[in-house]
Amino acid sequence: MSGRIKYIVFIFCVLSFLPVQGYGKTLAGLVKDGNKSYNAGDYDTAVASYDRALTEDPDSPYAYFNKGAALYKKGDYTGAKEAFETAALKGMDPHFEAETRFNLGNTEYKEAEALMETDLQKALEGCSESVGHFQEALRLDPDMKEAAQNMEMVRLVMKNILDEIQKQEESGREEQEKKEQAAEKLKEIIKEQESALEENRQLQKEQAEKGNSGGIEKKTQDLADKQHAIRDKTEALSKEWPKDSGQDNASDEAPVLKHLENAVKEQDAAGGNLDLNNIKEAEKNQDDAIEELKEALDSLEEDGNKGAGKEDKDQQDKQQGQQQQASSPDESQKDASDQAQEQVSAAEVSDDARDILNDEKENKEKRRAVAIGGYKEVEKDW
């Protein structure tokens, strides 16, 4: 589901050599040591060097920035995000903040990417945050074409997530319809079982008045056949009971199926007793079967009531807002996005991507963000 995102993590080199109290090295030297470790792939040592620099100068945005880059490379996206956010707050240069926002956009996306298999809604929210950072980077630096490319691709990912959420919701509605149909069948079985119980009680009255004369034995056998048929219907319903696609709902199904299983046992016993002309004993089995069937129906209705409250209006409004963000840029960012995206090399973009960017100029060149294998180091003379 993930798009082709351009991952460029900027690293700053502090070149001014001011003495740092308590250390033999300058502040710039500590940052330089961190950058050297970073470029060697030793990100733990790099983080330690940047932390030493921050101990001496807690307000250095560049040390926070580089620490965030090292944490990002380690896969510690939560720590990276905190470092980048602090760097953005402490930095005063618009270009520096633009690069910070770009890195934040990548970090938010990586966190969202990790959630795509487990929580689509949270992944969608993370992508929305990512797009917001890329938009801010473009506002600060309209020439940052990488931000425009990544924003386009994150929107494509958002559209795919929204499509998947819609599929799951449709599947859930289909499952709910199947359960409603099964519930109607269950209600019919309850009516038939109650009718069989009433016939049993009538037979007992006749038996008490007339003994076993007057066709009682035949009526009892007819009721036994009817009871066996009801038992078969209950067992068939249990076997065809709709299963939820999500494993989290398996525990919700268990009470319904357990009650149906118990009902089948009682119905089987009732039919056996009627076969043996044990009408009174069969009455208790039939009564217990009705109780189990009603318990199954109650469990089903409780499950349905829980499901009905899962998605409230606030959640629907949030998804609508994310759908809008996946479909088009914010108006205040449109000009910056246009200017940056005009610099992207021409390449094919899927129809979905064009749908997402439906407010772009119709005659704009098709484009695609190309993944980059390495990471770009940017040196600045601060």
Short mmCIF file of the C-alpha atoms (twelve columns), coordinates in Angstrom:
data_MODEL
# 
_entry.id   MODEL 
# 
loop_
_atom_site.group_PDB 
_atom_site.id 
_atom_site.type_symbol 
_atom_site.label_atom_id 
_atom_site.label_alt_id 
_atom_site.label_comp_id 
_atom_site.label_asym_id 
_atom_site.label_seq_id 
_atom_site.Cartn_x 
_atom_site.Cartn_y 
_atom_site.Cartn_z 
_atom_site.pdbx_PDB_model_num 
ATOM 1   C CA . MET A 1   0.000   0.000   0.000   1 
ATOM 2   C CA . SER A 2   2.935   2.308   0.565   1 
ATOM 3   C CA . GLY A 3   3.945   4.845   -2.073  1 
ATOM 4   C CA . ARG A 4   7.368   5.575   -3.494  1 
ATOM 5   C CA . ILE A 5   8.582   8.222   -1.081  1 
ATOM 6   C CA . LYS A 6   11.822  10.154  -1.490  1 
ATOM 7   C CA . TYR A 7   13.663  9.819   1.796   1 
ATOM 8   C CA . ILE A 8   16.235  12.606  2.148   1 
ATOM 9   C CA . VAL A 9   17.432  13.273  5.673   1 
ATOM 10  C CA . PHE A 10  19.354  16.528  5.872   1 
ATOM 11  C CA . ILE A 11  22.420  16.830  8.116   1 
ATOM 12  C CA . PHE A 12  23.913  20.174  9.100   1 
ATOM 13  C CA . CYS A 13  27.568  20.834  9.790   1 
ATOM 14  C CA . VAL A 14  28.195  23.598  12.298  1 
ATOM 15  C CA . LEU A 15  31.347  25.291  11.003  1 
ATOM 16  C CA . SER A 16  31.750  28.137  13.487  1 
ATOM 17  C CA . PHE A 17  34.316  27.198  16.124  1 
ATOM 18  C CA . LEU A 18  33.262  28.661  19.442  1 
ATOM 19  C CA . PRO A 19  34.870  27.329  22.625  1 
ATOM 20  C CA . VAL A 20  32.679  25.094  24.781  1 
ATOM 21  C CA . GLN A 21  33.212  25.319  28.524  1 
ATOM 22  C CA . GLY A 22  34.132  22.046  30.196  1 
ATOM 23  C CA . TYR A 23  35.205  20.316  26.989  1 
ATOM 24  C CA . GLY A 24  38.448  20.320  25.081  1 
ATOM 25  C CA . LYS A 25  36.522  20.396  21.844  1 
ATOM 26  C CA . THR A 26  34.442  23.175  20.392  1 
ATOM 27  C CA . LEU A 27  30.685  22.853  20.029  1 
ATOM 28  C CA . ALA A 28  31.258  22.523  16.307  1 
ATOM 29  C CA . GLY A 29  33.750  19.766  17.011  1 
ATOM 30  C CA . LEU A 30  31.181  17.758  18.941  1 
ATOM 31  C CA . VAL A 31  28.694  18.130  16.085  1 
ATOM 32  C CA . LYS A 32  31.415  17.204  13.620  1 
ATOM 33  C CA . ASP A 33  32.166  14.039  15.611  1 
ATOM 34  C CA . GLY A 34  28.466  13.184  15.493  1 
ATOM 35  C CA . ASN A 35  28.331  13.758  11.752  1 
ATOM 36  C CA . LYS A 36  31.375  11.548  11.237  1 
ATOM 37  C CA . SER A 37  29.720  8.717   13.167  1 
ATOM 38  C CA . TYR A 38  26.495  9.318   11.309  1 
ATOM 39  C CA . ASN A 39  28.189  9.029   7.911   1 
ATOM 40  C CA . ALA A 40  29.882  5.822   9.096   1 
ATOM 41  C CA . GLY A 41  26.510  4.334   10.008  1 
ATOM 42  C CA . ASP A 42  27.249  4.394   13.762  1 
ATOM 43  C CA . TYR A 43  24.055  6.141   14.767  1 
ATOM 44  C CA . ASP A 44  24.240  5.343   18.490  1 
ATOM 45  C CA . THR A 45  27.601  7.097   18.755  1 
ATOM 46  C CA . ALA A 46  26.272  9.957   16.631  1 
ATOM 47  C CA . VAL A 47  23.316  10.463  18.989  1 
ATOM 48  C CA . ALA A 48  25.683  10.444  21.966  1 
ATOM 49  C CA . SER A 49  27.851  13.153  20.355  1 
ATOM 50  C CA . TYR A 50  24.826  15.328  19.586  1 
ATOM 51  C CA . ASP A 51  23.593  14.876  23.159  1 
ATOM 52  C CA . ARG A 52  26.977  16.080  24.454  1 
ATOM 53  C CA . ALA A 53  26.667  19.127  22.244  1 
ATOM 54  C CA . LEU A 54  23.151  19.777  23.569  1 
ATOM 55  C CA . THR A 55  24.390  19.511  27.151  1 
ATOM 56  C CA . GLU A 56  26.604  22.495  26.444  1 
ATOM 57  C CA . ASP A 57  24.163  24.358  24.232  1 
ATOM 58  C CA . PRO A 58  20.553  23.278  24.867  1 
ATOM 59  C CA . ASP A 59  19.308  25.877  22.380  1 
ATOM 60  C CA . SER A 60  21.265  24.615  19.366  1 
ATOM 61  C CA . PRO A 61  18.665  23.789  16.676  1 
ATOM 62  C CA . TYR A 62  21.314  22.107  14.537  1 
ATOM 63  C CA . ALA A 63  22.322  19.617  17.211  1 
ATOM 64  C CA . TYR A 64  18.644  18.727  17.698  1 
ATOM 65  C CA . PHE A 65  18.220  18.478  13.954  1 
ATOM 66  C CA . ASN A 66  21.167  16.133  13.476  1 
ATOM 67  C CA . LYS A 67  20.124  14.057  16.474  1 
ATOM 68  C CA . GLY A 68  16.720  13.647  14.865  1 
ATOM 69  C CA . ALA A 69  18.363  12.474  11.648  1 
ATOM 70  C CA . ALA A 70  20.418  9.850   13.516  1 
ATOM 71  C CA . LEU A 71  17.373  8.626   15.445  1 
ATOM 72  C CA . TYR A 72  15.459  8.427   12.167  1 
ATOM 73  C CA . LYS A 73  18.160  6.214   10.672  1 
ATOM 74  C CA . LYS A 74  17.988  4.000   13.765  1 
ATOM 75  C CA . GLY A 75  14.256  3.561   13.232  1 
ATOM 76  C CA . ASP A 76  13.385  5.494   16.401  1 
ATOM 77  C CA . TYR A 77  10.745  7.618   14.722  1 
ATOM 78  C CA . THR A 78  9.167   8.835   17.950  1 
ATOM 79  C CA . GLY A 79  12.503  10.172  19.180  1 
ATOM 80  C CA . ALA A 80  13.310  11.601  15.763  1 
ATOM 81  C CA . LYS A 81  10.005  13.443  15.647  1 
ATOM 82  C CA . GLU A 82  10.601  15.012  19.055  1 
ATOM 83  C CA . ALA A 83  14.093  16.149  18.031  1 
ATOM 84  C CA . PHE A 84  12.915  17.615  14.725  1 
ATOM 85  C CA . GLU A 85  10.019  19.425  16.395  1 
ATOM 86  C CA . THR A 86  12.394  20.976  18.930  1 
ATOM 87  C CA . ALA A 87  14.760  21.992  16.128  1 
ATOM 88  C CA . ALA A 88  11.886  23.671  14.294  1 
ATOM 89  C CA . LEU A 89  10.935  25.642  17.403  1 
ATOM 90  C CA . LYS A 90  14.491  26.795  18.105  1 
ATOM 91  C CA . GLY A 91  15.514  27.562  14.523  1 
ATOM 92  C CA . MET A 92  15.095  31.053  13.115  1 
ATOM 93  C CA . ASP A 93  15.961  30.501  9.446   1 
ATOM 94  C CA . PRO A 94  13.035  29.728  7.073   1 
ATOM 95  C CA . HIS A 95  15.148  27.424  4.894   1 
ATOM 96  C CA . PHE A 96  16.321  25.506  7.958   1 
ATOM 97  C CA . GLU A 97  12.731  25.142  9.156   1 
ATOM 98  C CA . ALA A 98  11.654  23.969  5.696   1 
ATOM 99  C CA . GLU A 99  14.176  21.136  5.839   1 
ATOM 100 C CA . THR A 100 13.027  20.341  9.371   1 
ATOM 101 C CA . ARG A 101 9.423   20.146  8.186   1 
ATOM 102 C CA . PHE A 102 10.486  17.921  5.304   1 
ATOM 103 C CA . ASN A 103 12.154  15.499  7.707   1 
ATOM 104 C CA . LEU A 104 9.091   15.595  9.954   1 
ATOM 105 C CA . GLY A 105 6.943   14.707  6.957   1 
ATOM 106 C CA . ASN A 106 9.104   11.650  6.286   1 
ATOM 107 C CA . THR A 107 9.101   10.679  9.963   1 
ATOM 108 C CA . GLU A 108 5.315   10.904  10.266  1 
ATOM 109 C CA . TYR A 109 4.978   8.810   7.127   1 
ATOM 110 C CA . LYS A 110 7.329   6.102   8.428   1 
ATOM 111 C CA . GLU A 111 5.277   5.861   11.618  1 
ATOM 112 C CA . ALA A 112 2.091   5.659   9.560   1 
ATOM 113 C CA . GLU A 113 3.609   3.003   7.311   1 
ATOM 114 C CA . ALA A 114 4.239   0.781   10.339  1 
ATOM 115 C CA . LEU A 115 0.547   1.002   11.275  1 
ATOM 116 C CA . MET A 116 -0.893  0.068   7.891   1 
ATOM 117 C CA . GLU A 117 -1.198  -3.624  8.744   1 
ATOM 118 C CA . THR A 118 -2.729  -3.116  12.189  1 
ATOM 119 C CA . ASP A 119 -4.632  0.181   12.388  1 
ATOM 120 C CA . LEU A 120 -5.655  1.819   9.132   1 
ATOM 121 C CA . GLN A 121 -7.360  4.754   10.825  1 
ATOM 122 C CA . LYS A 122 -4.235  5.711   12.781  1 
ATOM 123 C CA . ALA A 123 -2.141  5.184   9.655   1 
ATOM 124 C CA . LEU A 124 -4.448  7.574   7.813   1 
ATOM 125 C CA . GLU A 125 -4.065  10.164  10.565  1 
ATOM 126 C CA . GLY A 126 -0.276  9.824   10.396  1 
ATOM 127 C CA . CYS A 127 -0.314  10.340  6.633   1 
ATOM 128 C CA . SER A 128 -2.450  13.419  7.134   1 
ATOM 129 C CA . GLU A 129 0.167   14.822  9.538   1 
ATOM 130 C CA . SER A 130 2.879   13.970  6.998   1 
ATOM 131 C CA . VAL A 131 1.115   15.900  4.234   1 
ATOM 132 C CA . GLY A 132 0.760   18.875  6.572   1 
ATOM 133 C CA . HIS A 133 4.516   18.974  7.173   1 
ATOM 134 C CA . PHE A 134 5.290   18.755  3.453   1 
ATOM 135 C CA . GLN A 135 2.852   21.592  2.801   1 
ATOM 136 C CA . GLU A 136 4.573   23.715  5.428   1 
ATOM 137 C CA . ALA A 137 7.989   22.891  3.930   1 
ATOM 138 C CA . LEU A 138 6.743   24.105  0.543   1 
ATOM 139 C CA . ARG A 139 5.347   27.276  2.056   1 
ATOM 140 C CA . LEU A 140 8.726   28.033  3.577   1 
ATOM 141 C CA . ASP A 141 10.737  26.921  0.547   1 
ATOM 142 C CA . PRO A 142 8.709   26.730  -2.695  1 
ATOM 143 C CA . ASP A 143 11.767  25.350  -4.533  1 
ATOM 144 C CA . MET A 144 11.881  22.151  -2.435  1 
ATOM 145 C CA . LYS A 145 10.689  19.774  -5.147  1 
ATOM 146 C CA . GLU A 146 11.219  16.706  -2.943  1 
ATOM 147 C CA . ALA A 147 8.472   17.933  -0.601  1 
ATOM 148 C CA . ALA A 148 6.050   18.277  -3.528  1 
ATOM 149 C CA . GLN A 149 6.923   14.791  -4.772  1 
ATOM 150 C CA . ASN A 150 6.484   13.195  -1.371  1 
ATOM 151 C CA . MET A 151 3.258   15.050  -0.692  1 
ATOM 152 C CA . GLU A 152 1.839   13.712  -3.949  1 
ATOM 153 C CA . MET A 153 2.769   10.154  -3.107  1 
ATOM 154 C CA . VAL A 154 1.515   10.325  0.489   1 
ATOM 155 C CA . ARG A 155 -1.819  11.512  -0.875  1 
ATOM 156 C CA . LEU A 156 -1.876  8.456   -3.112  1 
ATOM 157 C CA . VAL A 157 -1.206  6.269   -0.079  1 
ATOM 158 C CA . MET A 158 -4.004  8.062   1.786   1 
ATOM 159 C CA . LYS A 159 -6.419  7.343   -1.039  1 
ATOM 160 C CA . ASN A 160 -5.441  3.667   -0.958  1 
ATOM 161 C CA . ILE A 161 -5.976  3.567   2.802   1 
ATOM 162 C CA . LEU A 162 -9.377  5.226   2.461   1 
ATOM 163 C CA . ASP A 163 -10.316 2.706   -0.229  1 
ATOM 164 C CA . GLU A 164 -9.265  -0.152  2.053   1 
ATOM 165 C CA . ILE A 165 -11.228 1.287   4.980   1 
ATOM 166 C CA . GLN A 166 -14.269 1.543   2.715   1 
ATOM 167 C CA . LYS A 167 -13.841 -2.080  1.628   1 
ATOM 168 C CA . GLN A 168 -13.659 -3.193  5.251   1 
ATOM 169 C CA . GLU A 169 -16.750 -1.183  6.121   1 
ATOM 170 C CA . GLU A 170 -18.622 -2.696  3.172   1 
ATOM 171 C CA . SER A 171 -17.494 -6.158  4.229   1 
ATOM 172 C CA . GLY A 172 -18.683 -5.399  7.756   1 
ATOM 173 C CA . ARG A 173 -22.082 -4.341  6.439   1 
ATOM 174 C CA . GLU A 174 -22.342 -7.566  4.430   1 
ATOM 175 C CA . GLU A 175 -21.465 -9.592  7.518   1 
ATOM 176 C CA . GLN A 176 -24.055 -7.671  9.508   1 
ATOM 177 C CA . GLU A 177 -26.707 -8.395  6.880   1 
ATOM 178 C CA . LYS A 178 -25.849 -12.104 7.047   1 
ATOM 179 C CA . LYS A 179 -26.174 -12.017 10.820  1 
ATOM 180 C CA . GLU A 180 -29.540 -10.288 10.549  1 
ATOM 181 C CA . GLN A 181 -30.718 -13.014 8.175   1 
ATOM 182 C CA . ALA A 182 -29.406 -15.656 10.565  1 
ATOM 183 C CA . ALA A 183 -31.220 -13.935 13.420  1 
ATOM 184 C CA . GLU A 184 -34.505 -14.163 11.489  1 
ATOM 185 C CA . LYS A 185 -33.940 -17.894 11.006  1 
ATOM 186 C CA . LEU A 186 -33.228 -18.213 14.725  1 
ATOM 187 C CA . LYS A 187 -36.494 -16.450 15.585  1 
ATOM 188 C CA . GLU A 188 -38.388 -18.881 13.343  1 
ATOM 189 C CA . ILE A 189 -36.748 -21.839 15.065  1 
ATOM 190 C CA . ILE A 190 -37.736 -20.409 18.460  1 
ATOM 191 C CA . LYS A 191 -41.358 -20.146 17.279  1 
ATOM 192 C CA . GLU A 192 -41.311 -23.724 16.003  1 
ATOM 193 C CA . GLN A 193 -39.777 -24.964 19.245  1 
ATOM 194 C CA . GLU A 194 -42.361 -23.100 21.317  1 
ATOM 195 C CA . SER A 195 -45.101 -24.598 19.145  1 
ATOM 196 C CA . ALA A 196 -43.651 -28.097 19.698  1 
ATOM 197 C CA . LEU A 197 -43.575 -27.484 23.449  1 
ATOM 198 C CA . GLU A 198 -47.225 -26.421 23.419  1 
ATOM 199 C CA . GLU A 199 -48.141 -29.584 21.466  1 
ATOM 200 C CA . ASN A 200 -46.312 -31.616 24.094  1 
ATOM 201 C CA . ARG A 201 -48.336 -30.048 26.883  1 
ATOM 202 C CA . GLN A 202 -51.582 -30.673 25.001  1 
ATOM 203 C CA . LEU A 203 -50.587 -34.314 24.548  1 
ATOM 204 C CA . GLN A 204 -49.937 -34.611 28.278  1 
ATOM 205 C CA . LYS A 205 -53.448 -33.295 28.986  1 
ATOM 206 C CA . GLU A 206 -54.982 -35.779 26.550  1 
ATOM 207 C CA . GLN A 207 -52.892 -38.574 28.012  1 
ATOM 208 C CA . ALA A 208 -54.073 -37.656 31.507  1 
ATOM 209 C CA . GLU A 209 -57.714 -37.687 30.370  1 
ATOM 210 C CA . LYS A 210 -57.735 -40.655 27.952  1 
ATOM 211 C CA . GLY A 211 -54.590 -42.612 28.736  1 
ATOM 212 C CA . ASN A 212 -52.753 -43.931 25.682  1 
ATOM 213 C CA . SER A 213 -55.953 -44.339 23.668  1 
ATOM 214 C CA . GLY A 214 -57.261 -41.968 21.068  1 
ATOM 215 C CA . GLY A 215 -54.168 -41.988 18.874  1 
ATOM 216 C CA . ILE A 216 -51.838 -40.557 21.549  1 
ATOM 217 C CA . GLU A 217 -48.961 -42.754 20.457  1 
ATOM 218 C CA . LYS A 218 -49.230 -41.625 16.829  1 
ATOM 219 C CA . LYS A 219 -49.456 -37.974 17.843  1 
ATOM 220 C CA . THR A 220 -46.412 -38.479 20.065  1 
ATOM 221 C CA . GLN A 221 -44.438 -39.963 17.170  1 
ATOM 222 C CA . ASP A 222 -45.506 -37.142 14.880  1 
ATOM 223 C CA . LEU A 223 -44.273 -34.671 17.495  1 
ATOM 224 C CA . ALA A 224 -41.014 -36.631 17.763  1 
ATOM 225 C CA . ASP A 225 -40.512 -36.289 13.995  1 
ATOM 226 C CA . LYS A 226 -41.246 -32.582 14.232  1 
ATOM 227 C CA . GLN A 227 -38.786 -32.234 17.101  1 
ATOM 228 C CA . HIS A 228 -36.052 -33.997 15.134  1 
ATOM 229 C CA . ALA A 229 -36.656 -31.621 12.197  1 
ATOM 230 C CA . ILE A 230 -36.339 -28.581 14.499  1 
ATOM 231 C CA . ARG A 231 -33.130 -30.025 15.878  1 
ATOM 232 C CA . ASP A 232 -31.732 -30.424 12.346  1 
ATOM 233 C CA . LYS A 233 -32.591 -26.795 11.510  1 
ATOM 234 C CA . THR A 234 -30.818 -25.569 14.642  1 
ATOM 235 C CA . GLU A 235 -27.704 -27.609 13.863  1 
ATOM 236 C CA . ALA A 236 -27.664 -26.359 10.262  1 
ATOM 237 C CA . LEU A 237 -27.961 -22.759 11.467  1 
ATOM 238 C CA . SER A 238 -25.065 -23.291 13.853  1 
ATOM 239 C CA . LYS A 239 -22.853 -24.639 11.056  1 
ATOM 240 C CA . GLU A 240 -23.692 -21.829 8.633   1 
ATOM 241 C CA . TRP A 241 -23.501 -19.049 11.233  1 
ATOM 242 C CA . PRO A 242 -21.682 -16.076 9.635   1 
ATOM 243 C CA . LYS A 243 -18.152 -15.579 10.905  1 
ATOM 244 C CA . ASP A 244 -16.634 -12.112 11.273  1 
ATOM 245 C CA . SER A 245 -13.535 -11.529 9.139   1 
ATOM 246 C CA . GLY A 246 -11.725 -9.853  12.052  1 
ATOM 247 C CA . GLN A 247 -10.238 -12.139 14.690  1 
ATOM 248 C CA . ASP A 248 -11.078 -9.596  17.389  1 
ATOM 249 C CA . ASN A 249 -14.755 -10.560 17.061  1 
ATOM 250 C CA . ALA A 250 -14.230 -14.305 17.536  1 
ATOM 251 C CA . SER A 251 -15.082 -13.961 21.244  1 
ATOM 252 C CA . ASP A 252 -18.360 -12.234 20.306  1 
ATOM 253 C CA . GLU A 253 -19.419 -15.216 18.194  1 
ATOM 254 C CA . ALA A 254 -18.591 -17.810 20.872  1 
ATOM 255 C CA . PRO A 255 -21.632 -17.206 23.153  1 
ATOM 256 C CA . VAL A 256 -24.077 -17.467 20.239  1 
ATOM 257 C CA . LEU A 257 -22.570 -20.680 18.936  1 
ATOM 258 C CA . LYS A 258 -22.307 -22.175 22.432  1 
ATOM 259 C CA . HIS A 259 -26.000 -21.538 23.102  1 
ATOM 260 C CA . LEU A 260 -26.938 -23.050 19.741  1 
ATOM 261 C CA . GLU A 261 -24.818 -26.104 20.519  1 
ATOM 262 C CA . ASN A 262 -26.558 -26.508 23.886  1 
ATOM 263 C CA . ALA A 263 -29.949 -26.096 22.213  1 
ATOM 264 C CA . VAL A 264 -29.158 -28.904 19.751  1 
ATOM 265 C CA . LYS A 265 -28.290 -31.218 22.666  1 
ATOM 266 C CA . GLU A 266 -31.579 -30.482 24.425  1 
ATOM 267 C CA . GLN A 267 -33.546 -30.882 21.181  1 
ATOM 268 C CA . ASP A 268 -31.817 -34.181 20.498  1 
ATOM 269 C CA . ALA A 269 -32.748 -35.384 23.976  1 
ATOM 270 C CA . ALA A 270 -36.342 -34.194 23.530  1 
ATOM 271 C CA . GLY A 271 -36.675 -36.096 20.259  1 
ATOM 272 C CA . GLY A 272 -35.241 -39.233 21.871  1 
ATOM 273 C CA . ASN A 273 -37.660 -39.057 24.795  1 
ATOM 274 C CA . LEU A 274 -40.602 -38.565 22.461  1 
ATOM 275 C CA . ASP A 275 -39.458 -41.599 20.438  1 
ATOM 276 C CA . LEU A 276 -39.688 -43.544 23.714  1 
ATOM 277 C CA . ASN A 277 -43.057 -41.960 24.547  1 
ATOM 278 C CA . ASN A 278 -41.506 -40.135 27.522  1 
ATOM 279 C CA . ILE A 279 -43.594 -37.040 26.955  1 
ATOM 280 C CA . LYS A 280 -43.051 -35.412 30.344  1 
ATOM 281 C CA . GLU A 281 -39.255 -35.790 30.177  1 
ATOM 282 C CA . ALA A 282 -39.285 -34.359 26.645  1 
ATOM 283 C CA . GLU A 283 -41.117 -31.263 27.923  1 
ATOM 284 C CA . LYS A 284 -38.173 -30.269 30.122  1 
ATOM 285 C CA . ASN A 285 -35.722 -30.769 27.228  1 
ATOM 286 C CA . GLN A 286 -37.891 -28.622 24.964  1 
ATOM 287 C CA . ASP A 287 -38.187 -25.899 27.581  1 
ATOM 288 C CA . ASP A 288 -34.401 -25.862 28.104  1 
ATOM 289 C CA . ALA A 289 -33.860 -25.762 24.339  1 
ATOM 290 C CA . ILE A 290 -36.053 -22.651 24.088  1 
ATOM 291 C CA . GLU A 291 -34.060 -21.012 26.859  1 
ATOM 292 C CA . GLU A 292 -30.770 -21.696 25.029  1 
ATOM 293 C CA . LEU A 293 -32.169 -20.406 21.732  1 
ATOM 294 C CA . LYS A 294 -33.347 -17.187 23.365  1 
ATOM 295 C CA . GLU A 295 -29.956 -16.768 25.045  1 
ATOM 296 C CA . ALA A 296 -28.334 -17.106 21.634  1 
ATOM 297 C CA . LEU A 297 -30.624 -14.417 20.238  1 
ATOM 298 C CA . ASP A 298 -29.926 -12.102 23.192  1 
ATOM 299 C CA . SER A 299 -26.162 -12.547 22.709  1 
ATOM 300 C CA . LEU A 300 -26.521 -11.698 19.039  1 
ATOM 301 C CA . GLU A 301 -28.506 -8.540  19.752  1 
ATOM 302 C CA . GLU A 302 -25.997 -7.395  22.394  1 
ATOM 303 C CA . ASP A 303 -23.171 -7.881  19.863  1 
ATOM 304 C CA . GLY A 304 -25.110 -5.851  17.289  1 
ATOM 305 C CA . ASN A 305 -25.662 -3.004  19.731  1 
ATOM 306 C CA . LYS A 306 -21.933 -2.844  20.494  1 
ATOM 307 C CA . GLY A 307 -21.070 -2.698  16.810  1 
ATOM 308 C CA . ALA A 308 -23.577 0.065   16.149  1 
ATOM 309 C CA . GLY A 309 -21.703 2.473   18.408  1 
ATOM 310 C CA . LYS A 310 -18.217 1.925   17.083  1 
ATOM 311 C CA . GLU A 311 -18.154 4.805   14.603  1 
ATOM 312 C CA . ASP A 312 -19.557 8.085   15.846  1 
ATOM 313 C CA . LYS A 313 -20.087 11.322  13.987  1 
ATOM 314 C CA . ASP A 314 -16.724 12.776  15.035  1 
ATOM 315 C CA . GLN A 315 -14.935 9.808   13.463  1 
ATOM 316 C CA . GLN A 316 -16.927 10.190  10.248  1 
ATOM 317 C CA . ASP A 317 -16.112 13.915  10.115  1 
ATOM 318 C CA . LYS A 318 -12.410 13.132  10.580  1 
ATOM 319 C CA . GLN A 319 -12.443 10.664  7.695   1 
ATOM 320 C CA . GLN A 320 -14.206 13.187  5.483   1 
ATOM 321 C CA . GLY A 321 -11.522 15.753  6.258   1 
ATOM 322 C CA . GLN A 322 -8.780  13.247  5.460   1 
ATOM 323 C CA . GLN A 323 -10.551 12.330  2.236   1 
ATOM 324 C CA . GLN A 324 -10.503 15.996  1.253   1 
ATOM 325 C CA . GLN A 325 -6.814  16.261  2.119   1 
ATOM 326 C CA . ALA A 326 -6.054  13.143  0.063   1 
ATOM 327 C CA . SER A 327 -7.922  14.631  -2.881  1 
ATOM 328 C CA . SER A 328 -6.493  18.153  -3.099  1 
ATOM 329 C CA . PRO A 329 -3.929  20.488  -1.557  1 
ATOM 330 C CA . ASP A 330 -4.875  23.237  0.844   1 
ATOM 331 C CA . GLU A 331 -5.643  26.395  -1.138  1 
ATOM 332 C CA . SER A 332 -3.031  28.367  0.771   1 
ATOM 333 C CA . GLN A 333 -0.355  25.883  -0.341  1 
ATOM 334 C CA . LYS A 334 -1.451  25.412  -3.958  1 
ATOM 335 C CA . ASP A 335 0.853   27.988  -5.530  1 
ATOM 336 C CA . ALA A 336 3.919   26.727  -3.671  1 
ATOM 337 C CA . SER A 337 3.085   23.130  -4.594  1 
ATOM 338 C CA . ASP A 338 2.601   24.034  -8.251  1 
ATOM 339 C CA . GLN A 339 5.906   25.882  -8.432  1 
ATOM 340 C CA . ALA A 340 7.850   23.026  -6.825  1 
ATOM 341 C CA . GLN A 341 6.194   20.237  -8.797  1 
ATOM 342 C CA . GLU A 342 6.938   21.906  -12.133 1 
ATOM 343 C CA . GLN A 343 10.602  21.042  -11.496 1 
ATOM 344 C CA . VAL A 344 9.974   17.278  -11.184 1 
ATOM 345 C CA . SER A 345 11.220  15.076  -14.036 1 
ATOM 346 C CA . ALA A 346 8.486   13.852  -16.344 1 
ATOM 347 C CA . ALA A 347 7.336   10.288  -15.630 1 
ATOM 348 C CA . GLU A 348 4.111   8.286   -15.628 1 
ATOM 349 C CA . VAL A 349 1.683   8.730   -12.749 1 
ATOM 350 C CA . SER A 350 -1.241  6.388   -12.142 1 
ATOM 351 C CA . ASP A 351 -4.821  7.485   -12.718 1 
ATOM 352 C CA . ASP A 352 -5.322  7.361   -8.948  1 
ATOM 353 C CA . ALA A 353 -2.561  9.906   -8.444  1 
ATOM 354 C CA . ARG A 354 -4.141  12.216  -11.011 1 
ATOM 355 C CA . ASP A 355 -7.476  11.835  -9.234  1 
ATOM 356 C CA . ILE A 356 -5.869  12.824  -5.960  1 
ATOM 357 C CA . LEU A 357 -4.312  15.901  -7.490  1 
ATOM 358 C CA . ASN A 358 -7.473  16.849  -9.353  1 
ATOM 359 C CA . ASP A 359 -6.982  20.536  -8.727  1 
ATOM 360 C CA . GLU A 360 -3.641  20.643  -10.547 1 
ATOM 361 C CA . LYS A 361 -3.485  22.053  -14.073 1 
ATOM 362 C CA . GLU A 362 -4.818  19.554  -16.597 1 
ATOM 363 C CA . ASN A 363 -1.912  20.050  -18.950 1 
ATOM 364 C CA . LYS A 364 0.784   19.533  -16.282 1 
ATOM 365 C CA . GLU A 365 3.395   16.882  -17.038 1 
ATOM 366 C CA . LYS A 366 2.824   13.488  -15.508 1 
ATOM 367 C CA . ARG A 367 5.262   12.748  -12.736 1 
ATOM 368 C CA . ARG A 368 6.285   10.206  -10.129 1 
ATOM 369 C CA . ALA A 369 8.489   10.400  -7.040  1 
ATOM 370 C CA . VAL A 370 11.554  8.220   -7.510  1 
ATOM 371 C CA . ALA A 371 12.948  6.439   -4.459  1 
ATOM 372 C CA . ILE A 372 16.538  7.345   -3.632  1 
ATOM 373 C CA . GLY A 373 18.885  4.747   -2.210  1 
ATOM 374 C CA . GLY A 374 21.027  7.050   -0.091  1 
ATOM 375 C CA . TYR A 375 20.663  10.079  2.102   1 
ATOM 376 C CA . LYS A 376 21.636  13.589  1.139   1 
ATOM 377 C CA . GLU A 377 24.036  15.498  3.358   1 
ATOM 378 C CA . VAL A 378 23.645  19.253  3.181   1 
ATOM 379 C CA . GLU A 379 26.443  21.406  4.523   1 
ATOM 380 C CA . LYS A 380 25.618  24.883  5.772   1 
ATOM 381 C CA . ASP A 381 27.979  27.591  6.966   1 
ATOM 382 C CA . TRP A 382 26.093  28.844  9.980   1 
# 
